[in-house]
Amino acid sequence: MDEQKPFHKRMQDVVNAYIKQEQRAHIEQSEEAETSQQSGSPAAATTESADEIGVLRERVAALEEQLRAVERERDELRDKYVRTLAEMDNLRKRTEREKEQLVLFATERLFSRLVELLDDLHAAVEAGKQSRDYDAMLGGLEMIAAKAHKLYEEHGVRPLEARSGEPFNVELHEALVHVPHPELPEGTIVQQVQRGYLFKDRVLRHARVVTSAGARAGDGTATNDSQQSDS
């Protein structure tokens, strides 16, 4: 159990034990001196005093050995602590390097696919310079767009469509204009201006929309139908 105590606690225990031993030795020495004086035998007192000194020396030697053992353990724990800190720092640096390599690899893989789209667009531009065949150009662009959508979907990107009459959701939509509408209630989407995109379950870009302010007259007052419904 003593080995589980903190270093300073064990040192305090050693010092306290030494003090107690010294106090007991002093009391015993005083009692023996009184006994020696009462018996009147100087030779016996001298022998007993020499024995006490020997006992004290043995106790001091034992305490010194305990102190050296604690100091050795302290040095070992300090070295272990320093080594642990160094290992943790190396692990942190290695983890950061591996993370950077993973991000770099994923980015490189994505752009290796995106350059294919650039090649297709470049080919479409060159074909447009040589021909004015609208149907052929439209078909080529549609193929490139389909290829781009497929590529983005493979990497977790998908379009976020906002439809007319759908409730406005601040987490998915961005309102550009708030206009009166004779049919759609306030707080619903009138028209999508620009589609949004999702990456996994996160919004990559909000869908930009026009929202309805409800059925209102040109002067900003509510229409008769709106007033009757409010009443």
Sequence and secondary structure as in RCSB ss.txt:
>XXXX:A:sequence
MDEQKPFHKRMQDVVNAYIKQEQRAHIEQSEEAETSQQSGSPAAATTESADEIGVLRERVAALEEQLRAVERERD
ELRDKYVRTLAEMDNLRKRTEREKEQLVLFATERLFSRLVELLDDLHAAVEAGKQSRDYDAMLGGLEMIAAKAHK
LYEEHGVRPLEARSGEPFNVELHEALVHVPHPELPEGTIVQQVQRGYLFKDRVLRHARVVTSAGARAGDGTATND
SQQSDS
>XXXX:A:secstr
 GGGS HHHHHHHHHHHHHHHHHHHHHHHHHHHHHHHHHT HHHHHHHHHHHHHHHHHHHHHHHHHHHHHHHHHH
HHHHHHHHHHHHHHHHHHHHHHHHHHHHHHHHHHHHHHHHHHHHHHHHHHHHHHH   HHHHHHHHHHHHHHHHH
HHHHTTEEEE   TT B  TTTEEEEEEE  SSS TTBEEEEEE EEEETTEEEE EEEEEE  SB TTSSB HH
HHHHH 
